[in-house]
Amino acid sequence: MIKIDSLSFNYLHKALIFDNFNLSVQHGETWAILGPSGCGKTTLLYLLAGLKFPTSGQILIDGQQLTRPRPRTGLILQDYGLLPWATVRQNAELGSRVRDFYGPDGKHSPTDHESKNNIDLWLKRLGIDEIARQYPSQISGGQRQRTAIARTLALQPDLLLMDEPFSSLDAITREDLQNLTLDLCAEQKLTLVVVTHSVEEAVSLGQKILLLKAPPNRSARVFENPDAGRDSQRNSAAYRNLCDLLWKEMHHEAA
Protein backbone atom coordinates (compact mmCIF):
# COMPACT_ATOMS: atom_id res chain seq x y z
CA MET A 1 0.00 0.00 0.00
CA ILE A 2 2.52 2.62 1.20
CA LYS A 3 6.26 2.50 0.72
CA ILE A 4 8.43 5.34 2.00
CA ASP A 5 11.80 5.02 0.32
CA SER A 6 14.87 6.96 1.53
CA LEU A 7 12.72 9.95 2.47
CA SER A 8 14.39 13.18 3.54
CA PHE A 9 12.44 16.33 4.30
CA ASN A 10 13.06 19.73 5.77
CA TYR A 11 11.31 23.07 5.66
CA LEU A 12 13.13 25.94 3.94
CA HIS A 13 16.26 26.95 5.86
CA LYS A 14 15.42 24.46 8.62
CA ALA A 15 17.13 21.28 9.81
CA LEU A 16 16.06 17.90 8.49
CA ILE A 17 12.98 16.35 10.08
CA PHE A 18 13.40 13.05 8.21
CA ASP A 19 16.75 11.81 6.94
CA ASN A 20 16.89 8.75 4.67
CA PHE A 21 13.73 7.43 6.37
CA ASN A 22 12.05 4.16 5.27
CA LEU A 23 8.68 2.64 6.14
CA SER A 24 6.20 0.15 4.66
CA VAL A 25 2.47 -0.01 5.39
CA GLN A 26 0.37 -2.92 4.13
CA HIS A 27 -3.16 -2.62 2.79
CA GLY A 28 -5.82 -2.80 5.52
CA GLU A 29 -3.47 -2.11 8.43
CA THR A 30 -4.19 0.49 11.09
CA TRP A 31 -1.24 2.63 12.12
CA ALA A 32 -0.83 5.25 14.84
CA ILE A 33 1.94 7.84 14.68
CA LEU A 34 3.10 8.91 18.13
CA GLY A 35 5.84 11.18 19.42
CA PRO A 36 6.65 14.47 21.15
CA SER A 37 5.61 17.84 19.76
CA GLY A 38 7.75 18.93 16.84
CA CYS A 39 8.89 15.41 15.92
CA GLY A 40 7.27 15.46 12.47
CA LYS A 41 4.01 13.55 12.99
CA THR A 42 1.77 15.95 11.08
CA THR A 43 4.49 16.61 8.52
CA LEU A 44 4.62 12.90 7.73
CA LEU A 45 0.83 12.79 7.39
CA TYR A 46 0.91 15.72 4.93
CA LEU A 47 3.64 13.97 2.96
CA LEU A 48 1.43 10.88 2.74
CA ALA A 49 -1.48 13.07 1.64
CA GLY A 50 0.56 14.62 -1.18
CA LEU A 51 0.26 18.09 0.35
CA LYS A 52 4.01 18.27 0.96
CA PHE A 53 6.79 16.63 -1.03
CA PRO A 54 10.10 15.01 -0.10
CA THR A 55 13.33 16.95 -0.28
CA SER A 56 14.75 13.68 -1.55
CA GLY A 57 13.56 10.09 -1.78
CA GLN A 58 10.02 9.11 -2.67
CA ILE A 59 6.65 7.89 -1.41
CA LEU A 60 4.88 5.15 -3.34
CA ILE A 61 1.21 4.25 -2.89
CA ASP A 62 0.08 1.08 -4.63
CA GLY A 63 3.32 1.19 -6.60
CA GLN A 64 2.75 4.71 -7.93
CA GLN A 65 5.02 7.58 -6.91
CA LEU A 66 3.06 10.23 -5.04
CA THR A 67 3.39 13.52 -6.92
CA ARG A 68 0.08 15.16 -5.93
CA PRO A 69 -2.93 14.42 -3.73
CA ARG A 70 -4.53 11.19 -4.90
CA PRO A 71 -8.33 10.86 -5.26
CA ARG A 72 -8.64 7.78 -3.06
CA THR A 73 -6.84 9.25 -0.05
CA GLY A 74 -9.13 10.73 2.59
CA LEU A 75 -7.76 13.33 5.04
CA ILE A 76 -9.54 14.36 8.24
CA LEU A 77 -8.01 17.26 10.17
CA GLN A 78 -8.15 18.15 13.83
CA ASP A 79 -10.59 21.03 13.31
CA TYR A 80 -12.81 18.86 11.06
CA GLY A 81 -12.55 21.31 8.13
CA LEU A 82 -16.28 22.07 8.04
CA LEU A 83 -17.69 25.20 6.39
CA PRO A 84 -19.54 27.15 9.12
CA TRP A 85 -22.10 28.55 6.66
CA ALA A 86 -23.00 25.11 5.26
CA THR A 87 -25.37 22.56 6.75
CA VAL A 88 -24.32 19.07 7.80
CA ARG A 89 -25.61 17.70 4.49
CA GLN A 90 -23.87 20.40 2.45
CA ASN A 91 -20.61 19.74 4.27
CA ALA A 92 -20.96 16.02 3.68
CA GLU A 93 -21.56 16.70 -0.03
CA LEU A 94 -18.57 19.03 -0.36
CA GLY A 95 -16.04 16.42 -1.46
CA SER A 96 -18.41 15.16 -4.16
CA ARG A 97 -19.01 18.69 -5.42
CA VAL A 98 -15.28 19.40 -5.63
CA ARG A 99 -14.71 16.12 -7.45
CA ASP A 100 -17.51 16.92 -9.91
CA PHE A 101 -15.89 20.29 -10.60
CA TYR A 102 -12.69 18.60 -11.80
CA GLY A 103 -14.53 15.86 -13.63
CA PRO A 104 -13.84 12.13 -13.93
CA ASP A 105 -10.81 12.45 -16.18
CA GLY A 106 -8.75 9.75 -14.51
CA LYS A 107 -6.33 12.32 -13.08
CA HIS A 108 -8.40 14.26 -10.59
CA SER A 109 -11.03 11.66 -9.74
CA PRO A 110 -11.95 8.03 -10.42
CA THR A 111 -14.35 7.33 -13.25
CA ASP A 112 -16.57 5.00 -11.25
CA HIS A 113 -17.38 7.07 -8.17
CA GLU A 114 -20.91 7.08 -6.81
CA SER A 115 -20.43 9.62 -4.03
CA LYS A 116 -23.42 11.67 -5.17
CA ASN A 117 -25.74 8.80 -4.41
CA ASN A 118 -24.36 7.68 -1.06
CA ILE A 119 -24.51 10.85 1.06
CA ASP A 120 -27.81 9.76 2.63
CA LEU A 121 -26.35 6.34 3.32
CA TRP A 122 -23.41 7.78 5.24
CA LEU A 123 -25.47 10.36 7.10
CA LYS A 124 -27.68 7.54 8.35
CA ARG A 125 -24.80 5.11 8.97
CA LEU A 126 -23.07 7.71 11.14
CA GLY A 127 -26.24 8.70 12.99
CA ILE A 128 -26.40 12.30 11.77
CA ASP A 129 -29.26 12.10 9.27
CA GLU A 130 -31.66 13.77 11.71
CA ILE A 131 -29.41 16.84 12.03
CA ALA A 132 -28.65 17.13 8.30
CA ARG A 133 -30.18 20.62 8.08
CA GLN A 134 -28.30 22.03 11.06
CA TYR A 135 -25.06 24.02 10.93
CA PRO A 136 -21.74 23.18 12.60
CA SER A 137 -22.31 25.77 15.35
CA GLN A 138 -25.55 24.03 16.27
CA ILE A 139 -24.14 20.52 16.78
CA SER A 140 -21.69 18.84 19.14
CA GLY A 141 -18.01 18.14 18.53
CA GLY A 142 -18.74 14.46 18.05
CA GLN A 143 -21.41 15.25 15.47
CA ARG A 144 -19.02 17.58 13.64
CA GLN A 145 -16.44 14.79 13.53
CA ARG A 146 -19.06 12.37 12.20
CA THR A 147 -19.89 14.89 9.48
CA ALA A 148 -16.22 15.06 8.48
CA ILE A 149 -16.07 11.26 8.38
CA ALA A 150 -19.23 11.10 6.24
CA ARG A 151 -17.78 13.62 3.78
CA THR A 152 -14.60 11.55 3.49
CA LEU A 153 -16.15 8.08 3.22
CA ALA A 154 -18.64 9.27 0.59
CA LEU A 155 -15.64 9.55 -1.75
CA GLN A 156 -14.85 5.84 -1.35
CA PRO A 157 -11.23 6.14 -0.17
CA ASP A 158 -8.86 3.23 0.30
CA LEU A 159 -6.48 5.20 2.56
CA LEU A 160 -7.70 7.26 5.52
CA LEU A 161 -5.36 9.80 7.14
CA MET A 162 -6.41 11.46 10.40
CA ASP A 163 -4.62 14.23 12.29
CA GLU A 164 -5.48 14.36 16.01
CA PRO A 165 -9.11 13.63 15.11
CA PHE A 166 -10.51 13.10 18.60
CA SER A 167 -8.34 15.34 20.79
CA SER A 168 -11.03 17.95 21.55
CA LEU A 169 -13.76 15.46 22.46
CA ASP A 170 -14.84 14.23 25.88
CA ALA A 171 -13.67 10.77 26.94
CA ILE A 172 -16.92 8.91 26.21
CA THR A 173 -17.42 10.49 22.78
CA ARG A 174 -13.74 9.97 21.96
CA GLU A 175 -13.88 6.23 22.73
CA ASP A 176 -17.14 5.86 20.82
CA LEU A 177 -15.66 7.49 17.71
CA GLN A 178 -12.43 5.52 18.01
CA ASN A 179 -14.45 2.30 17.96
CA LEU A 180 -16.61 3.56 15.10
CA THR A 181 -13.53 4.47 13.06
CA LEU A 182 -12.04 1.00 13.50
CA ASP A 183 -15.35 -0.64 12.60
CA LEU A 184 -15.65 1.46 9.44
CA CYS A 185 -12.06 0.76 8.42
CA ALA A 186 -12.65 -2.98 8.77
CA GLU A 187 -16.00 -2.77 6.98
CA GLN A 188 -14.66 -0.68 4.07
CA LYS A 189 -11.24 -2.40 4.01
CA LEU A 190 -9.45 0.90 4.56
CA THR A 191 -5.84 1.47 5.51
CA LEU A 192 -5.74 3.89 8.46
CA VAL A 193 -2.91 6.19 9.53
CA VAL A 194 -3.75 8.39 12.51
CA VAL A 195 -1.57 11.00 14.25
CA THR A 196 -2.04 11.37 17.98
CA HIS A 197 -0.37 12.81 21.08
CA SER A 198 -2.14 10.25 23.26
CA VAL A 199 -0.38 7.00 24.12
CA GLU A 200 -3.69 5.40 25.08
CA GLU A 201 -5.30 6.41 21.79
CA ALA A 202 -2.34 5.09 19.82
CA VAL A 203 -2.61 1.71 21.56
CA SER A 204 -6.39 1.64 21.05
CA LEU A 205 -6.21 2.38 17.31
CA GLY A 206 -2.91 1.19 15.89
CA GLN A 207 -2.16 -2.41 15.05
CA LYS A 208 1.26 -0.90 14.50
CA ILE A 209 2.57 2.17 16.30
CA LEU A 210 5.27 4.35 14.78
CA LEU A 211 7.16 6.22 17.50
CA LEU A 212 8.99 9.28 16.20
CA LYS A 213 11.64 11.13 18.15
CA ALA A 214 13.09 14.62 18.08
CA PRO A 215 14.39 15.30 14.53
CA PRO A 216 16.05 14.10 12.53
CA ASN A 217 14.22 10.77 12.27
CA ARG A 218 16.48 8.28 10.50
CA SER A 219 14.85 4.96 11.36
CA ALA A 220 11.30 3.77 11.97
CA ARG A 221 10.66 2.48 15.48
CA VAL A 222 7.56 0.33 15.13
CA PHE A 223 5.73 -1.38 18.00
CA GLU A 224 3.47 -4.32 17.17
CA ASN A 225 -0.02 -4.18 18.69
CA PRO A 226 -2.13 -6.98 17.17
CA ASP A 227 -4.93 -6.65 19.75
CA ALA A 228 -5.85 -3.09 18.70
CA GLY A 229 -9.61 -2.74 18.30
CA ARG A 230 -10.62 -5.90 20.13
CA ASP A 231 -13.48 -5.48 22.59
CA SER A 232 -11.53 -6.48 25.68
CA GLN A 233 -8.26 -4.82 24.74
CA ARG A 234 -8.51 -1.73 26.97
CA ASN A 235 -8.94 -3.94 30.05
CA SER A 236 -6.05 -6.25 29.28
CA ALA A 237 -2.60 -6.44 30.85
CA ALA A 238 -1.05 -6.26 27.37
CA TYR A 239 -2.75 -2.90 26.80
CA ARG A 240 -1.44 -1.46 30.07
CA ASN A 241 2.05 -2.88 29.50
CA LEU A 242 2.31 -1.39 26.02
CA CYS A 243 1.05 2.00 27.25
CA ASP A 244 3.69 1.94 30.02
CA LEU A 245 6.43 0.99 27.56
CA LEU A 246 5.51 3.78 25.14
CA TRP A 247 5.36 6.34 27.95
CA LYS A 248 8.85 5.32 29.07
CA GLU A 249 10.19 5.47 25.50
CA MET A 250 8.67 8.91 24.94
CA HIS A 251 10.09 10.26 28.19
CA HIS A 252 13.48 8.80 27.30
CA GLU A 253 13.44 10.53 23.92
CA ALA A 254 12.38 13.84 25.50
CA ALA A 255 15.13 13.72 28.12
Number of C-alpha atoms within 10 A of each C-alpha: 16 20 19 20 16 17 22 22 25 19 12 8 6 8 12 18 23 26 20 17 19 19 16 14 17 12 16 16 18 25 27 27 26 25 25 18 13 13 19 24 25 19 19 19 20 17 21 26 22 17 14 17 22 19 15 15 16 19 25 16 18 12 10 11 13 20 16 14 16 19 18 17 21 23 22 19 17 14 16 20 14 21 13 12 11 15 20 31 21 20 24 27 23 19 20 21 15 12 17 15 11 11 14 14 9 10 11 18 20 17 11 8 16 13 22 14 12 17 22 19 14 22 23 14 13 18 14 21 17 10 16 18 13 15 19 21 11 13 13 11 19 17 19 22 24 24 30 23 24 27 27 24 25 25 25 19 18 19 25 22 21 21 22 21 22 24 15 13 15 11 11 9 15 18 15 11 20 17 17 15 18 20 13 15 20 15 9 14 15 21 22 25 25 25 25 23 17 19 20 17 21 25 29 23 25 25 19 22 25 21 23 25 25 16 15 19 22 18 15 15 12 15 18 14 20 13 19 21 21 12 9 10 16 16 9 10 10 14 19 15 11 17 19 14 14 21 16 12 15 19 12 10 14 12 6
